Amino acid sequence: MTGLVDSHFHIWRQADLPWLLGPMQPRIFGPYEPIRRDYLVTEYLADCRPSGITEAVYVQANWDPARHLDEVDCVSQASEESGFPIAIVAYADMLAEDVRPQLDALAKNPRVRGVRMQLHWHENTLYRFASGPDLCREPHLQANIGRLADYGFSFDLQVFAGQMDGAAELAAACTDVTFVLQHAGMLEDVSADGVDAWRQGMSRLAARPNIVSKLSGLGTFLRRNDPEHIRFVASETLALFGPERCLFGSNFPIEKLWTNCGDLIDAHRAAVPESAHSAVFNETARRVYRLND
């Protein structure tokens, strides 16, 4: 393996993120006092470089949507100063009447390789982000996401098991767009029924050849670094998607709430068969996010 590519991390300045300011607001990952502060590239590199990360992709961190270009500019400045990240997944409003003006603006920055608008919805309001459970089936959202292909942009797809049928329909409607499934489908219910629903949904997503799965954020609902849970999710996901359609992401600094980067990466390395390491920890991310461009 020539180097470990982190396909999912965030940097932020407290002043730029409304949820870090003012009263504490409930978040999907629980109490977040330890990360309720600036988290800049210098700290990320200190956390992750000793574990072999050589390149990284920044994924949008929910700035005020009206300032999504400011976020790209901030991250680009960090990249110019440090060399990290080498690519950006930015925000765009896929429910806009026509997303193309936003995409035109993003395309002016050569580091932008994809877009994320979080579509996950859950009956548990603490886990809910989107305005409804079936946005993937909205015709004009599908049309806007389909336009990403004209820009060479991927779409980072974030849904729960109950939304995976709609997500598969979205991917089928946008066959020229590569979808990056966030956090391996966000397995939040580890009961037998919950795992079965997740597995069935993942199977439907894996049947769409334009979807790849990101092994990231696997501590979100357990709120710990659990090597056995990581091994289970990685094994199931690899069996469905194959290593050439799986990639690793640290989800730092969120995962820093319960672990350190070394232990996190060690757990993922142990969970992935050595024969699949090059694909999962390097090659898939390089291809999907066009890191050689």
NORGIGI-V909008 format. One record per residue. N is the residue number from 1. RES is the residue in one small letter. SS is DSSP state (~ for helix, > for strand, _ for the rest). PSI is psi as a letter, one per 30 degrees, with the letter a starting at -180 (NA if undefined). OMEGA is omega as a letter, one per 30 degrees, with the letter a starting at -180 (none if undefined). Layout:
n:N res:RES ss:SS psi:PSI omega:OMEGA
n:N res:RES ss:SS psi:PSI omega:OMEGA
This chain:
n:1 res:m ss:_ psi:k omega:a
n:2 res:t ss:_ psi:f omega:l
n:3 res:g ss:_ psi:l omega:a
n:4 res:l ss:> psi:k omega:l
n:5 res:v ss:> psi:k omega:l
n:6 res:d ss:> psi:j omega:a
n:7 res:s ss:> psi:g omega:a
n:8 res:h ss:> psi:j omega:l
n:9 res:f ss:> psi:l omega:l
n:10 res:h ss:_ psi:k omega:l
n:11 res:i ss:_ psi:l omega:l
n:12 res:w ss:> psi:l omega:l
n:13 res:r ss:_ psi:k omega:a
n:14 res:q ss:~ psi:e omega:a
n:15 res:a ss:~ psi:f omega:a
n:16 res:d ss:~ psi:f omega:a
n:17 res:l ss:_ psi:j omega:a
n:18 res:p ss:~ psi:e omega:a
n:19 res:w ss:~ psi:f omega:l
n:20 res:l ss:~ psi:f omega:a
n:21 res:l ss:_ psi:l omega:l
n:22 res:g ss:_ psi:a omega:a
n:23 res:p ss:_ psi:k omega:l
n:24 res:m ss:_ psi:k omega:l
n:25 res:q ss:_ psi:k omega:l
n:26 res:p ss:_ psi:k omega:l
n:27 res:r ss:_ psi:l omega:a
n:28 res:i ss:_ psi:f omega:a
n:29 res:f ss:_ psi:g omega:l
n:30 res:g ss:_ psi:a omega:a
n:31 res:p ss:_ psi:k omega:a
n:32 res:y ss:_ psi:g omega:l
n:33 res:e ss:~ psi:e omega:a
n:34 res:p ss:~ psi:f omega:l
n:35 res:i ss:~ psi:g omega:a
n:36 res:r ss:_ psi:i omega:a
n:37 res:r ss:_ psi:l omega:l
n:38 res:d ss:_ psi:k omega:l
n:39 res:y ss:> psi:j omega:a
n:40 res:l ss:_ psi:l omega:a
n:41 res:v ss:~ psi:e omega:a
n:42 res:t ss:~ psi:e omega:l
n:43 res:e ss:~ psi:e omega:l
n:44 res:y ss:~ psi:e omega:a
n:45 res:l ss:~ psi:e omega:l
n:46 res:a ss:~ psi:e omega:l
n:47 res:d ss:~ psi:e omega:a
n:48 res:c ss:~ psi:f omega:a
n:49 res:r ss:~ psi:e omega:l
n:50 res:p ss:~ psi:f omega:l
n:51 res:s ss:~ psi:g omega:l
n:52 res:g ss:_ psi:g omega:l
n:53 res:i ss:> psi:k omega:a
n:54 res:t ss:> psi:f omega:l
n:55 res:e ss:> psi:l omega:a
n:56 res:a ss:> psi:l omega:l
n:57 res:v ss:> psi:k omega:l
n:58 res:y ss:> psi:k omega:l
n:59 res:v ss:> psi:k omega:a
n:60 res:q ss:_ psi:k omega:a
n:61 res:a ss:_ psi:g omega:l
n:62 res:n ss:_ psi:h omega:l
n:63 res:w ss:_ psi:l omega:l
n:64 res:d ss:_ psi:k omega:a
n:65 res:p ss:~ psi:e omega:l
n:66 res:a ss:~ psi:f omega:a
n:67 res:r ss:~ psi:g omega:a
n:68 res:h ss:~ psi:f omega:l
n:69 res:l ss:~ psi:e omega:l
n:70 res:d ss:~ psi:e omega:l
n:71 res:e ss:~ psi:e omega:l
n:72 res:v ss:~ psi:e omega:l
n:73 res:d ss:~ psi:e omega:a
n:74 res:c ss:~ psi:e omega:a
n:75 res:v ss:~ psi:e omega:l
n:76 res:s ss:~ psi:e omega:l
n:77 res:q ss:~ psi:e omega:l
n:78 res:a ss:~ psi:e omega:l
n:79 res:s ss:~ psi:e omega:l
n:80 res:e ss:~ psi:e omega:a
n:81 res:e ss:~ psi:f omega:a
n:82 res:s ss:~ psi:f omega:a
n:83 res:g ss:_ psi:f omega:l
n:84 res:f ss:_ psi:k omega:f
n:85 res:p ss:_ psi:l omega:l
n:86 res:i ss:_ psi:f omega:l
n:87 res:a ss:> psi:l omega:a
n:88 res:i ss:> psi:k omega:l
n:89 res:v ss:> psi:j omega:a
n:90 res:a ss:> psi:l omega:l
n:91 res:y ss:_ psi:k omega:l
n:92 res:a ss:_ psi:k omega:a
n:93 res:d ss:_ psi:j omega:a
n:94 res:m ss:_ psi:f omega:l
n:95 res:l ss:_ psi:g omega:l
n:96 res:a ss:_ psi:l omega:l
n:97 res:e ss:_ psi:e omega:l
n:98 res:d ss:_ psi:j omega:a
n:99 res:v ss:_ psi:f omega:a
n:100 res:r ss:~ psi:e omega:l
n:101 res:p ss:~ psi:e omega:l
n:102 res:q ss:~ psi:e omega:a
n:103 res:l ss:~ psi:e omega:l
n:104 res:d ss:~ psi:e omega:a
n:105 res:a ss:~ psi:e omega:l
n:106 res:l ss:~ psi:e omega:a
n:107 res:a ss:~ psi:f omega:l
n:108 res:k ss:_ psi:f omega:l
n:109 res:n ss:_ psi:j omega:a
n:110 res:p ss:_ psi:f omega:l
n:111 res:r ss:_ psi:f omega:a
n:112 res:v ss:> psi:k omega:a
n:113 res:r ss:> psi:f omega:a
n:114 res:g ss:> psi:l omega:a
n:115 res:v ss:> psi:k omega:l
n:116 res:r ss:> psi:k omega:l
n:117 res:m ss:_ psi:j omega:a
n:118 res:q ss:_ psi:k omega:a
n:119 res:l ss:_ psi:g omega:a
n:120 res:h ss:_ psi:k omega:l
n:121 res:w ss:_ psi:k omega:a
n:122 res:h ss:_ psi:l omega:l
n:123 res:e ss:_ psi:e omega:l
n:124 res:n ss:_ psi:j omega:a
n:125 res:t ss:~ psi:f omega:l
n:126 res:l ss:~ psi:f omega:a
n:127 res:y ss:~ psi:g omega:a
n:128 res:r ss:_ psi:k omega:l
n:129 res:f ss:_ psi:e omega:a
n:130 res:a ss:_ psi:l omega:a
n:131 res:s ss:_ psi:f omega:l
n:132 res:g ss:_ psi:l omega:a
n:133 res:p ss:_ psi:f omega:a
n:134 res:d ss:_ psi:h omega:l
n:135 res:l ss:~ psi:e omega:l
n:136 res:c ss:~ psi:f omega:a
n:137 res:r ss:~ psi:f omega:a
n:138 res:e ss:_ psi:k omega:a
n:139 res:p ss:~ psi:e omega:a
n:140 res:h ss:~ psi:f omega:l
n:141 res:l ss:~ psi:e omega:l
n:142 res:q ss:~ psi:e omega:l
n:143 res:a ss:~ psi:e omega:l
n:144 res:n ss:~ psi:e omega:l
n:145 res:i ss:~ psi:e omega:l
n:146 res:g ss:~ psi:f omega:a
n:147 res:r ss:~ psi:f omega:l
n:148 res:l ss:~ psi:e omega:a
n:149 res:a ss:~ psi:e omega:a
n:150 res:d ss:~ psi:f omega:a
n:151 res:y ss:~ psi:f omega:a
n:152 res:g ss:_ psi:g omega:a
n:153 res:f ss:_ psi:k omega:l
n:154 res:s ss:> psi:l omega:l
n:155 res:f ss:> psi:k omega:l
n:156 res:d ss:> psi:j omega:a
n:157 res:l ss:> psi:k omega:a
n:158 res:q ss:_ psi:j omega:a
n:159 res:v ss:_ psi:l omega:l
n:160 res:f ss:_ psi:l omega:a
n:161 res:a ss:~ psi:e omega:a
n:162 res:g ss:~ psi:f omega:l
n:163 res:q ss:~ psi:g omega:a
n:164 res:m ss:~ psi:f omega:l
n:165 res:d ss:~ psi:e omega:l
n:166 res:g ss:~ psi:e omega:l
n:167 res:a ss:~ psi:e omega:l
n:168 res:a ss:~ psi:e omega:l
n:169 res:e ss:~ psi:e omega:l
n:170 res:l ss:~ psi:e omega:l
n:171 res:a ss:~ psi:e omega:l
n:172 res:a ss:~ psi:f omega:l
n:173 res:a ss:~ psi:f omega:a
n:174 res:c ss:_ psi:i omega:a
n:175 res:t ss:_ psi:f omega:a
n:176 res:d ss:_ psi:g omega:l
n:177 res:v ss:_ psi:k omega:l
n:178 res:t ss:_ psi:k omega:l
n:179 res:f ss:> psi:k omega:l
n:180 res:v ss:> psi:j omega:a
n:181 res:l ss:> psi:j omega:a
n:182 res:q ss:~ psi:k omega:l
n:183 res:h ss:~ psi:h omega:l
n:184 res:a ss:~ psi:h omega:l
n:185 res:g ss:~ psi:g omega:l
n:186 res:m ss:_ psi:i omega:l
n:187 res:l ss:_ psi:j omega:a
n:188 res:e ss:_ psi:f omega:l
n:189 res:d ss:_ psi:j omega:a
n:190 res:v ss:_ psi:g omega:l
n:191 res:s ss:_ psi:l omega:l
n:192 res:a ss:~ psi:e omega:l
n:193 res:d ss:~ psi:e omega:a
n:194 res:g ss:~ psi:e omega:l
n:195 res:v ss:~ psi:e omega:l
n:196 res:d ss:~ psi:e omega:l
n:197 res:a ss:~ psi:e omega:l
n:198 res:w ss:~ psi:e omega:a
n:199 res:r ss:~ psi:e omega:l
n:200 res:q ss:~ psi:e omega:l
n:201 res:g ss:~ psi:e omega:l
n:202 res:m ss:~ psi:e omega:l
n:203 res:s ss:~ psi:e omega:l
n:204 res:r ss:~ psi:e omega:l
n:205 res:l ss:~ psi:e omega:a
n:206 res:a ss:~ psi:f omega:l
n:207 res:a ss:_ psi:f omega:l
n:208 res:r ss:_ psi:j omega:a
n:209 res:p ss:_ psi:f omega:l
n:210 res:n ss:_ psi:g omega:l
n:211 res:i ss:> psi:k omega:l
n:212 res:v ss:> psi:l omega:a
n:213 res:s ss:> psi:k omega:a
n:214 res:k ss:> psi:k omega:l
n:215 res:l ss:> psi:j omega:a
n:216 res:s ss:_ psi:l omega:l
n:217 res:g ss:_ psi:g omega:a
n:218 res:l ss:_ psi:f omega:l
n:219 res:g ss:_ psi:f omega:a
n:220 res:t ss:_ psi:e omega:a
n:221 res:f ss:_ psi:f omega:l
n:222 res:l ss:_ psi:f omega:a
n:223 res:r ss:_ psi:h omega:l
n:224 res:r ss:_ psi:l omega:l
n:225 res:n ss:_ psi:j omega:a
n:226 res:d ss:_ psi:j omega:a
n:227 res:p ss:~ psi:e omega:a
n:228 res:e ss:~ psi:e omega:l
n:229 res:h ss:~ psi:e omega:l
n:230 res:i ss:~ psi:e omega:l
n:231 res:r ss:~ psi:e omega:a
n:232 res:f ss:~ psi:e omega:a
n:233 res:v ss:~ psi:e omega:a
n:234 res:a ss:~ psi:e omega:a
n:235 res:s ss:~ psi:e omega:l
n:236 res:e ss:~ psi:e omega:a
n:237 res:t ss:~ psi:e omega:l
n:238 res:l ss:~ psi:e omega:l
n:239 res:a ss:~ psi:e omega:a
n:240 res:l ss:~ psi:e omega:a
n:241 res:f ss:~ psi:f omega:a
n:242 res:g ss:_ psi:l omega:a
n:243 res:p ss:~ psi:f omega:a
n:244 res:e ss:~ psi:f omega:l
n:245 res:r ss:~ psi:g omega:l
n:246 res:c ss:> psi:k omega:l
n:247 res:l ss:> psi:l omega:a
n:248 res:f ss:> psi:k omega:l
n:249 res:g ss:_ psi:k omega:a
n:250 res:s ss:_ psi:f omega:a
n:251 res:n ss:_ psi:h omega:l
n:252 res:f ss:> psi:k omega:g
n:253 res:p ss:_ psi:g omega:a
n:254 res:i ss:~ psi:e omega:a
n:255 res:e ss:~ psi:f omega:l
n:256 res:k ss:~ psi:f omega:l
n:257 res:l ss:~ psi:f omega:a
n:258 res:w ss:_ psi:f omega:a
n:259 res:t ss:_ psi:l omega:l
n:260 res:n ss:_ psi:l omega:a
n:261 res:c ss:~ psi:e omega:a
n:262 res:g ss:~ psi:e omega:l
n:263 res:d ss:~ psi:e omega:l
n:264 res:l ss:~ psi:e omega:a
n:265 res:i ss:~ psi:e omega:l
n:266 res:d ss:~ psi:e omega:l
n:267 res:a ss:~ psi:e omega:l
n:268 res:h ss:~ psi:e omega:l
n:269 res:r ss:~ psi:e omega:l
n:270 res:a ss:~ psi:f omega:a
n:271 res:a ss:~ psi:f omega:a
n:272 res:v ss:_ psi:k omega:l
n:273 res:p ss:_ psi:k omega:a
n:274 res:e ss:~ psi:e omega:l
n:275 res:s ss:~ psi:f omega:a
n:276 res:a ss:~ psi:f omega:a
n:277 res:h ss:~ psi:e omega:a
n:278 res:s ss:~ psi:e omega:l
n:279 res:a ss:~ psi:e omega:a
n:280 res:v ss:~ psi:e omega:a
n:281 res:f ss:~ psi:g omega:a
n:282 res:n ss:~ psi:d omega:a
n:283 res:e ss:~ psi:e omega:a
n:284 res:t ss:~ psi:e omega:l
n:285 res:a ss:~ psi:e omega:a
n:286 res:r ss:~ psi:e omega:a
n:287 res:r ss:~ psi:e omega:a
n:288 res:v ss:~ psi:e omega:a
n:289 res:y ss:_ psi:g omega:l
n:290 res:r ss:_ psi:h omega:a
n:291 res:l ss:_ psi:f omega:l
n:292 res:n ss:_ psi:f omega:a
n:293 res:d ss:_ psi:NA omega:none
